[in-house]
Amino acid sequence: MIFYFSATGNCKRIAEDIAEYLGDRTLPMTEFLRFESYTADISDEKRIGFIMPTYAYGLSLIAEEFFKKMNFAFTDRPYTFLVAAYGTSPGNIAFFTNKYLKKSGMKLDARFSVKTPDTWTPVFDLSDIEKVEKTNRRSVREVKRISSRIKNCEKVRRMKMETPFFTAFIHKPLYRMLNHPEKFTVSESCVGCGICKNNCPVGAIEMKNGKPHWIKTQCAMCLGCLHRCPKFAVSLGKNTSKHGQYLRK
């Protein structure tokens, strides 16, 4: 059983590729939160996996909410692994994951990281399609290697590009500093399709007079609204309009 969160498709693709290799199934974290179903019976599972993006060197708001609320029921603890997608570094995402798993009597047996295109376009440029595709090709190869190690239930205590423990203290202040949904803007090219609203994982968007409005003081900052907009009408800061959009197929 593989639980995942994905805003622009990177982690969904990783989860599906690993699940196919293992003959396993995938479950989106957002569905548990949406239906307020917070118990998962993993008694018959040989392996349990968590696949998610790195936000500000730690967990996204979605992953944190999932781990805070979820209870995992089991008799014998299954092999438990984490795969973190990252653009710059997976930071201390494993530390935070272990912290929340502890309440269910679980812990990570293995932690892996996969470099993917960084979708935080206020800073990172995704307009070079060949560069993006090159990164994705490397990630596919890395996921194949990781899948083999997971199948063999290898124990891995440190992931590639993981930062020192003290950087865990950076995560929440940095996330709060970046988390300003009121700074999203919408251009005249918006057609009021509602795709941004319908795909927001935290319900932070309402449609008013045919245009999206961000109604929460904080959101996941996944930028799914920006990257999914068919008219590229959503921006966050001055760089996103020139840095491009991204959805992983």
Protein Blocks (a to p, Z undefined) as FASTA:
>chain_A
ZZdddfkommmmmmmmmmmmnopacddfklmmmnopabdcfklpmbdcdddddeehiacf
klmmmmmmpccddfbdcddddddddfkbgkjmmmmmmmmmmmnopacfbdcddddddfbl
klmcckbmmlmmmmmmmmmmmmmmmmmmmmnopacfbdehiacfklmmmmmmmmmmmmcf
klpccdfklgolommmmmmmnlpacceehiacdfbfbdfknommmmmmmnlpacedjklm
mnopaddZZ
